[in-house]
Amino acid sequence: MTAFTDTLPDIAPADPARTVDGQRMLIRGAQRLVGVALVLAAFGLWIEPGAIWDADLALFKFALSLAIGFAGLICLQSARAVVGVEVEIDTVRREVRLVRGSGRARTLVSRTRIRDLGPAEWCGAMVRLWAHDGALVAEVALSDPALRKGLIDALRDEGKL
């Protein structure tokens, strides 16, 4: 028994973490700024002028600079951009999957059967898949005629077009 899966990894739906609404960009910018400031402060503890080099104070400065440096690196890492969501359309299993990541780090965000979708819109090479509650599930641009025909046929068979 052979199964054939049509996969469209380059098309991503509107992901709230990747939209340019300003709020997420502002938070990420603030995290980067705080992270850089903390890392610079960790180095600044050692180059401050007139520092006393007693053994107790040096050990305290070392522990404090490690803690501040790690906190800064954590802020910088958490400010990285969120990996986008990929749309996979399986015409054999008749489902639409949203997957985040690549390789072994792939995580399934959602899986929706084509029959459980709401009405779909087809305009040229663009296909918009909607949920029953009116939420956009995926927006797919299909340039390959065979893939487009497979998806359109699957949507027509389920009565979504």
Backbone as numpy.savetxt, mean C-alpha at the origin, in Angstrom:
# Nx Ny Nz CAx CAy CAz Cx Cy Cz
-6.26 -31.69 -15.01 -7.11 -30.52 -15.01 -6.22 -29.28 -15.01
-6.46 -28.38 -15.92 -5.64 -27.19 -16.06 -6.49 -25.96 -15.78
-5.94 -25.06 -15.01 -6.62 -23.80 -14.71 -5.82 -22.66 -15.29
-6.49 -21.65 -15.78 -5.85 -20.49 -16.37 -6.29 -19.27 -15.58
-5.34 -18.47 -15.13 -5.65 -17.30 -14.33 -5.18 -16.05 -15.05
-6.07 -15.10 -15.22 -5.70 -13.80 -15.76 -5.34 -12.90 -14.60
-4.13 -12.37 -14.60 -3.67 -11.54 -13.50 -3.28 -10.18 -14.04
-3.71 -9.14 -13.35 -3.40 -7.77 -13.76 -2.68 -7.06 -12.61
-1.36 -7.24 -12.48 -0.66 -6.69 -11.33 -0.37 -5.20 -11.40
-0.52 -4.56 -12.56 -0.11 -3.17 -12.68 -1.22 -2.17 -12.37
-2.43 -2.62 -12.17 -3.56 -1.72 -11.98 -3.94 -1.71 -10.51
-3.99 -0.53 -9.93 -4.33 -0.41 -8.52 -5.58 0.43 -8.35
-6.48 0.03 -7.45 -7.68 0.83 -7.20 -7.34 2.05 -6.35
-8.31 2.89 -6.15 -8.09 4.06 -5.30 -7.88 3.59 -3.87
-6.66 3.69 -3.39 -6.30 3.27 -2.04 -6.22 4.52 -1.18
-6.94 4.57 -0.03 -6.91 5.78 0.79 -5.52 6.15 1.27
-4.64 5.17 1.43 -3.29 5.48 1.91 -2.43 6.10 0.81
-2.82 5.95 -0.46 -2.01 6.48 -1.54 -2.64 7.69 -2.21
-3.83 8.07 -1.83 -4.45 9.24 -2.43 -3.79 10.49 -1.89
-3.81 11.54 -2.68 -3.17 12.78 -2.28 -4.24 13.67 -1.65
-4.56 13.38 -0.40 -5.56 14.18 0.29 -4.92 15.17 1.24
-3.62 15.13 1.38 -2.92 16.09 2.21 -2.69 15.61 3.63
-3.66 14.97 4.23 -3.54 14.58 5.62 -2.45 13.51 5.80
-2.49 12.47 5.00 -1.48 11.41 5.12 -0.10 11.95 4.75
-0.03 12.82 3.73 1.25 13.40 3.35 1.80 14.28 4.47
0.93 15.01 5.14 1.35 15.88 6.24 1.87 15.04 7.41
1.19 13.96 7.72 1.62 13.09 8.81 2.97 12.45 8.47
3.12 11.95 7.24 4.40 11.34 6.85 5.52 12.36 6.86
5.24 13.59 6.43 6.26 14.64 6.46 6.68 14.98 7.88
5.71 15.03 8.79 6.03 15.30 10.20 6.83 14.16 10.80
6.48 12.92 10.45 7.25 11.78 10.95 8.69 11.82 10.44
8.88 12.17 9.19 10.23 12.28 8.66 11.02 13.37 9.37
10.38 14.51 9.58 11.04 15.62 10.25 11.45 15.25 11.67
10.55 14.61 12.41 10.85 14.19 13.78 11.95 13.13 13.76
11.89 12.20 12.81 12.91 11.16 12.72 14.29 11.72 12.45
14.39 12.65 11.51 15.68 13.27 11.21 16.16 14.07 12.41
15.27 14.79 13.08 15.66 15.57 14.25 16.18 14.68 15.37
15.53 13.52 15.57 15.99 12.62 16.63 17.34 11.99 16.30
17.55 11.62 15.06 18.85 11.05 14.68 19.95 12.10 14.81
19.67 13.32 14.40 20.67 14.39 14.56 20.92 14.70 16.03
19.88 14.61 16.85 20.06 14.85 18.29 20.92 13.77 18.92
20.79 12.53 18.44 21.62 11.45 18.96 23.09 11.71 18.67
23.39 12.22 17.47 24.78 12.57 17.15 25.19 13.85 17.87
24.26 14.76 18.04 24.58 16.03 18.69 24.96 15.90 20.14
24.52 14.84 20.80 24.92 14.63 22.19 26.43 14.45 22.33
27.07 13.94 21.30 28.48 13.66 21.38 29.35 14.81 20.91
28.78 15.77 20.20 29.61 16.87 19.70 29.28 18.19 20.38
28.47 18.16 21.42 28.16 19.42 22.09 29.42 19.99 22.74
29.60 21.30 22.68 30.83 21.89 23.22 30.82 21.90 24.75
31.97 21.73 25.32 32.12 21.79 26.77 31.57 20.58 27.49
31.50 19.46 26.81 30.94 18.26 27.43 31.92 17.69 28.45
31.35 17.19 29.53 32.16 16.56 30.57 32.22 15.07 30.25
33.41 14.47 30.31 33.60 13.08 29.90 33.79 12.15 31.08
33.02 12.33 32.12 33.07 11.39 33.24 32.48 10.06 32.79
32.87 8.99 33.45 32.43 7.64 33.06 30.92 7.50 33.20
30.35 8.01 34.30 28.91 7.89 34.50 28.14 8.68 33.45
28.60 9.86 33.17 27.93 10.70 32.18 28.08 10.13 30.77
29.23 9.58 30.44 29.44 8.99 29.13 28.53 7.78 28.92
28.35 6.96 29.94 27.45 5.81 29.83 26.01 6.27 29.65
25.61 7.30 30.39 24.26 7.84 30.25 24.06 8.43 28.85
25.07 9.18 28.36 24.97 9.75 27.02 24.89 8.66 25.96
25.64 7.58 26.14 25.61 6.48 25.18 24.23 5.82 25.14
23.67 5.53 26.30 22.33 4.92 26.35 21.28 5.85 25.78
21.38 7.14 26.11 20.41 8.11 25.61 20.53 8.28 24.10
21.76 8.31 23.58 21.92 8.47 22.14 21.43 7.22 21.39
21.62 6.04 21.95 21.08 4.83 21.33 19.55 4.87 21.28
18.94 5.24 22.41 17.47 5.29 22.47 16.91 6.33 21.51
17.51 7.51 21.49 17.04 8.56 20.59 17.28 8.18 19.13
18.42 7.57 18.84 18.72 7.15 17.48 17.75 6.09 16.98
17.45 5.08 17.80 16.49 4.06 17.40 15.09 4.65 17.24
14.70 5.56 18.12 13.39 6.21 17.98 13.32 7.00 16.67
14.42 7.67 16.31 14.45 8.40 15.05 14.36 7.48 13.85
15.06 6.34 13.89 14.98 5.38 12.79 13.59 4.77 12.67
12.93 4.54 13.79 11.56 4.03 13.77 10.63 5.05 13.13
10.80 6.32 13.47 9.97 7.37 12.85 10.23 7.44 11.35
11.48 7.33 10.94 11.79 7.38 9.52 11.22 6.18 8.77
11.27 5.00 9.36 10.73 3.80 8.71 9.20 3.83 8.64
8.56 4.36 9.65 7.09 4.41 9.64 6.57 5.47 8.68
7.43 6.38 8.23 7.02 7.43 7.30 7.14 7.00 5.85
7.57 5.76 5.63 7.70 5.29 4.25 6.33 5.18 3.60
6.31 5.25 2.29 5.05 5.15 1.54 4.47 3.75 1.67
3.16 3.69 1.71 2.46 2.42 1.80 2.50 1.74 0.43
2.74 0.44 0.43 2.78 -0.32 -0.81 1.38 -0.37 -1.39
1.27 -0.13 -2.69 -0.02 -0.10 -3.35 -0.70 -1.45 -3.43
-1.97 -1.40 -3.74 -2.79 -2.60 -3.86 -2.84 -2.99 -5.33
-2.67 -4.28 -5.60 -2.75 -4.80 -6.96 -4.09 -5.52 -7.13
-4.64 -5.42 -8.31 -5.89 -6.08 -8.64 -5.56 -7.34 -9.43
-6.09 -8.46 -8.98 -5.97 -9.72 -9.71 -7.38 -10.18 -10.07
-7.62 -10.39 -11.35 -8.92 -10.85 -11.80 -8.76 -12.28 -12.29
-9.42 -13.18 -11.63 -9.36 -14.60 -11.97 -10.66 -14.97 -12.67
-10.59 -15.17 -13.99 -11.81 -15.46 -14.74 -12.22 -16.92 -14.62
-11.31 -17.79 -14.19 -11.66 -19.19 -14.00 -12.44 -19.37 -12.71
-11.94 -18.81 -11.63 -12.62 -18.89 -10.34 -13.71 -17.83 -10.19
-13.76 -16.91 -11.14 -14.75 -15.83 -11.16 -14.68 -15.00 -9.87
-13.47 -14.44 -9.62 -13.30 -13.59 -8.46 -12.30 -12.48 -8.74
-12.42 -11.43 -7.94 -11.52 -10.27 -7.99 -10.80 -10.22 -6.66
-9.46 -10.24 -6.72 -8.67 -10.20 -5.49 -7.86 -8.91 -5.45
-7.79 -8.30 -4.28 -6.92 -7.15 -4.04 -5.78 -7.65 -3.17
-4.54 -7.52 -3.67 -3.36 -8.06 -3.01 -2.37 -6.94 -2.79
-1.75 -6.91 -1.61 -0.73 -5.92 -1.30 0.61 -6.64 -1.14
1.67 -6.09 -1.71 3.01 -6.64 -1.58 3.37 -7.50 -2.77
4.55 -8.11 -2.70 5.01 -8.97 -3.78 5.83 -10.11 -3.20
5.93 -11.18 -3.95 6.71 -12.34 -3.52 6.08 -13.03 -2.32
6.93 -13.35 -1.35 6.43 -14.03 -0.14 5.73 -13.08 0.81
5.89 -11.79 0.60 5.28 -10.79 1.48 3.88 -10.39 1.00
3.30 -11.16 0.09 1.97 -10.83 -0.43 0.91 -11.12 0.64
0.02 -10.15 0.80 -1.11 -10.34 1.71 -2.39 -10.05 0.95
-3.39 -10.84 1.21 -4.68 -10.69 0.57 -5.48 -9.63 1.31
-5.82 -8.55 0.62 -6.61 -7.47 1.22 -8.08 -7.83 1.18
-8.58 -8.24 0.02 -9.97 -8.66 -0.09 -10.14 -9.60 -1.27
-11.16 -10.42 -1.19 -11.52 -11.35 -2.26 -13.03 -11.24 -2.44
-13.43 -10.93 -3.67 -14.83 -10.76 -3.99 -15.17 -11.60 -5.21
-16.19 -12.41 -5.09 -16.64 -13.19 -6.24 -17.36 -12.24 -7.19
-17.27 -12.51 -8.48 -17.88 -11.63 -9.48 -19.39 -11.57 -9.29
-19.99 -12.68 -8.88 -21.44 -12.67 -8.67 -21.86 -11.83 -7.46
-20.92 -11.57 -6.53 -21.21 -10.76 -5.35 -20.97 -9.27 -5.59
-20.44 -8.91 -6.77 -20.23 -7.50 -7.09 -21.54 -6.83 -7.43
-21.53 -5.51 -7.36 -22.65 -4.73 -7.84 -22.51 -4.55 -9.35
-23.24 -3.60 -9.91 -23.13 -3.38 -11.36 -21.74 -2.86 -11.74
-21.27 -3.28 -12.91 -19.97 -2.86 -13.41 -20.17 -1.84 -14.53
-19.18 -0.99 -14.73 -19.20 -0.01 -15.81 -18.09 -0.34 -16.78
-18.40 -0.32 -18.06 -17.42 -0.60 -19.10 -17.40 0.57 -20.06
-16.25 1.24 -20.16 -16.11 2.40 -21.02 -14.78 2.27 -21.76
-14.82 1.76 -22.99 -13.60 1.57 -23.76 -12.73 0.50 -23.15
-11.52 0.88 -22.73 -10.60 -0.07 -22.10 -10.72 -0.07 -20.59
-11.53 0.81 -20.02 -11.69 0.91 -18.57 -12.90 0.11 -18.10
-12.70 -0.63 -17.02 -13.79 -1.35 -16.38 -13.77 -0.98 -14.90
-14.88 -0.48 -14.40 -15.01 -0.15 -12.98 -15.92 -1.18 -12.34
-15.43 -1.77 -11.26 -16.18 -2.78 -10.54 -16.66 -2.18 -9.23
-17.95 -2.21 -9.01 -18.57 -1.60 -7.83 -19.13 -2.68 -6.92
-19.16 -2.39 -5.63 -19.81 -3.27 -4.65 -21.30 -2.94 -4.61
-22.06 -3.76 -3.92 -23.50 -3.52 -3.82 -23.82 -2.24 -3.05
-22.93 -1.84 -2.13 -23.18 -0.62 -1.35 -22.71 0.65 -2.05
-22.22 0.53 -3.29 -21.80 1.70 -4.06 -20.34 2.04 -3.93
-19.56 1.25 -3.19 -18.13 1.51 -3.03 -17.37 0.96 -4.24
-16.36 1.67 -4.67 -15.54 1.24 -5.79 -14.61 0.12 -5.32
-14.72 -1.04 -5.94 -13.87 -2.18 -5.61 -12.57 -2.09 -6.39
-12.66 -1.87 -7.70 -11.46 -1.79 -8.53 -11.77 -1.02 -9.80
-10.75 -0.37 -10.31 -10.82 0.31 -11.59 -9.68 -0.25 -12.44
-10.04 -0.94 -13.51 -9.06 -1.70 -14.28 -9.00 -1.17 -15.70
-7.77 -0.91 -16.17 -7.55 -0.52 -17.56 -6.98 -1.73 -18.28
-7.74 -2.28 -19.21 -7.33 -3.49 -19.91 -6.90 -3.14 -21.33
-5.62 -3.31 -21.62 -5.13 -3.02 -22.96 -5.08 -4.28 -23.83
-5.04 -5.44 -23.19 -5.00 -6.70 -23.93 -6.43 -7.11 -24.30
-6.73 -7.26 -25.59 -8.10 -7.61 -26.00 -8.59 -8.95 -25.46
-7.69 -9.92 -25.33 -8.10 -11.23 -24.81 -8.50 -11.14 -23.34
-7.72 -10.39 -22.55 -8.07 -10.21 -21.14 -9.38 -9.44 -21.00
-9.53 -8.40 -21.81 -10.76 -7.60 -21.76 -11.98 -8.46 -22.11
-11.85 -9.28 -23.15 -12.96 -10.14 -23.55 -13.30 -11.15 -22.45
-12.27 -11.73 -21.82 -12.51 -12.67 -20.73 -13.23 -12.05 -19.57
-12.82 -10.82 -19.17 -13.49 -10.15 -18.06 -14.89 -9.72 -18.44
-15.07 -9.16 -19.61 -16.39 -8.72 -20.05 -17.34 -9.92 -20.14
-16.86 -11.05 -20.67 -17.69 -12.25 -20.75 -18.08 -12.74 -19.36
-17.14 -12.72 -18.42 -17.43 -13.16 -17.06 -18.45 -12.24 -16.41
-18.31 -10.92 -16.64 -19.27 -9.97 -16.07 -20.65 -10.12 -16.71
-20.68 -10.39 -18.00 -21.98 -10.59 -18.68 -22.64 -11.88 -18.22
-21.85 -12.94 -18.03 -22.42 -14.22 -17.57 -23.09 -14.08 -16.21
-22.52 -13.21 -15.36 -23.08 -13.00 -14.02 -24.13 -11.90 -14.00
-24.38 -11.25 -15.12 -25.40 -10.20 -15.20 -24.97 -8.87 -14.61
-23.69 -8.58 -14.63 -23.17 -7.34 -14.04 -23.02 -6.23 -15.08
-23.09 -6.56 -16.37 -23.03 -5.54 -17.45 -24.34 -5.49 -18.17
